[in-house]
Amino acid sequence: MLRGPMMSVASTLRRSRFGCVPARRSLARAFSTTHYCTVDRETNIEAWKDAASNISWSTPFDQVLDDSKSPFVRWFPGGKLNTCFNCLDRHIINGFGEQNAIIFESPVSGVQEFWTYNKLHSEVSRLSQVLLERGVEKGDRVLIYMPNTPQAAAAMLACARIGATHCVVFGGFASNELAVRIRDCRPRVIIYSSCGLEGTKVIHYQPLVEEALALVAGPHEDDGQHVSSCIIYQRSQGLVTLNRDRDVDWTEALAKYQPFEPGAGCVDVESSHPLYILYTSGTTGAPKGVVRDNGGHAVALAWAMSSVYGISPGETWWAASDVGWVVGHSFGVYAPLLHRATTVIYEGKPVGTPDAGKFWSIASEHKVAAMFTAPTALRAIKRVDPGALLVQGHDLTGLRTLFLAGERAGV
C-alpha cells in the first residue's frame, strides 16, 4: 500500500465515483457527475455555449449543436478557428510568451529542456513553413512517427497551424503496422525522428519507415506515391543518411525560415474540419481511423482542464502518456496548451529509468499540480517499491490530485 502523500490521494480516488475532482465554476451544475444525466437539453446547450467562450473564434458559430441528422451531429457549425492559434499565439499576444509551455524530461537520453510558449511557437511556425514548402495544404494529411518528445508536439501543432490533418503513429511500431496507416490516410509528408529510446536500447526509425514505404509502393496513387517528402529530426543517438531526392533534415530546413509574428500564418478552418486521425490498435481487426474535429475538440478539452482536472492557467500538469495514444494527444499536448498550463512530456518508464522514484522526483521538482496516469504504472511502481520509500525526500505537497484511467484502479 502506498504511504505518505500518495496514500491520501489514492484513498480519495477510491472514494470518488469517477476518480476526478468535481466540475466547477459556471458550468458546475450542468456538468457535474450528479446532474449531467438529468439536466434538460437546453441547459446543456447553454453550458457548452459558455464553454466555447474560452476559445478564440475567427468566425463566430451559428449554433452550438446541429443534431438534425442525429446520430450524426456537428458541434459549433458556422464557426471558424485555428487550434494552433488557440494553443500558442493568443497566450503570447496576451503576454505569457515566457511561461513554460513544455517541460521535457528524458532520463533515457539525459536531457531536460524547458520550452517557453515563445520557443514552441518559433519551432512550430517555422516547421509549418517547411510543410508549406513541401506542398502541404489545408486538408492534406501528414503522418508523424516520433517518440514522446517536444518535437512530436511541435509537428502536431505545425499541421494544425496550416489546416493539415495529422496522423501520429506510435514511435517504433512495426513497419507493416506503419504501412497500413500510410496506405489508409495517404499522407503527403511523413515527419519522423531518426530513432527512439527504450531504456538503453536505440530503436532506429528510418529502416522501419523505408520498409513501410516499400510495402505500399506501386504504380497507382493509392499505392503510396502520394508521399512526396520525409522530414527527419536527427537525434544524436541514431543519426541517419538522408535521401536528398525526398528527405529533408528538420534542423536544416527550419534554419531557412524566420518564425511568424504571433497570429500570422494561421489558416482558419471550419469547426468540423479534421484536426487529426488516430488509429485503433488493430487487435480486433483492421485498425480504424478515428477522426477528431477542431471546434468541439478545442472547447471540450479547454473546459476539462479546469472543470474536471482542476488546473488553473499557469500551473504545471502531467499526463504520463505517450503522444502516440489518445491521452497523449488530448491531455499531453492540446488540453494543457489550450488552457495555458505547462505540460510535462516524459520520455521514460515508471520504473527502471532510472528507478521507481522518477515520477515523484519530477512531480516534486516541477511542482506538478495534478497528474494523469494509468493504474498499470502505479502497480509497477508499487511492485518495485512496495513501502513507497522512494517517495520520501520529495515534496509532493503541491500535487493535489492523481487521476487514474483506462483500467481498474486496483492500486
Phi, psi and omega in degrees: 000138178291139179244172178074209185304325183291334182294319180292324177294313180297321179295319178299318180295322180292328181282333184282138180297322185244000180068035180211162179286156180295155173295153187227176173060213190293340182265003192303308185292319183294327188245003180295155182297338181283320191254350189304319186277355185248343182287156182281167185301315184295325177296317177296318179299314180296324180294319178288331174296318177298316180298324182293342179290347177276359178249143177274121181252129175285330173229123182298148178282154180280324179208164182283312186222126172254102179246029181292341178242035180308139015274005177270114186236162175231132178264134174057047179298146183090338181280150175230148182199176170227120184295322179297318177303317181291332179277329188234296193301315185295329178290322178293316178301325180274008171096016184247025183298330182268004171287144176293128172269317182228135165250119183257122177241117180229084178296337180286337177248355181073025184250135169230125182227150177239117181254111175287168175299325177296315182294316180295320178299318179299314181295315183294314185292326177287321177295325178297326178290325176296319178298317178298319178299326181275009173092009180282131180235171175307130179093343176289157176257145176231124179268133182242125185229087189216157173285182185280082184226164177300331180296327177296316177297318180297321180295318178300313183291327178295321176296313181300327184296326184254010177081012175278156181257121182266153176228104180271130175247132182309126183300128180096356175305145182299155185299324180292324176293321177296320181296321178302317183285324176297314182297324185279314186270345175053064182287146174281326182225146171246129175251125179214158175272154180293334180197164170237166184236125176240094187065239178266001183266134176262124177259112182278122185274329186301315178299326179291318178294315181297320178293320178298316179296325177293325181293330181259001182293144179179178185281350186253158180303322182288352183264015173110357182288352179288343179283106185266334185211154169237129176255120190246124174268114183279125173254141186298335181285349182199067180292147183231162174267132184271146168274103190291346175284343185224324190271150178231133176281123183309306187294316179296318183293317181294330182295342181281347188240151170265146178294149174295153165294148179307129181097340181272151175078010179264122180271119178288136180233160177293153179306323183275359181296134183296126175276313179207162170243129176231127186269145172292168187292333182088009181291340179247025181139196179296141177303138178253132178276118178263128184256132174249134178273178184276311191291300181299323178300310182296316182297312184295319183288318177298320178296318185296326184300320180269316190277334177257312188263353173070026182265135175261151175307137180095344179278163180260132185231146181223113170259107187277065179227150178288146180296343179286351179249166187294325178295322177296321175298303191289309189246359170267330184240290194291308186301308181297323181287323174301325186269002185058042170264175172256127182252139176268127172249125190240122174255091183177190182239163176297329179228153174085358178227069000266341184208183184282005178258003186295321178304315185288325180292322178293315180300322180288311184298320186258008177053052178295126183276327179207151185224145181235122178211179179264148176305329179303321180296315180292325177295323177296317178296316181297323180295320181278326185230067187297334179268006180055035180293330182280355172284328184298142181091354178250130179278104181251021181294337179276348181277095186286322189214141173240116183261135178240139181204163174101342181193177181296143184266058182273064181243000000 
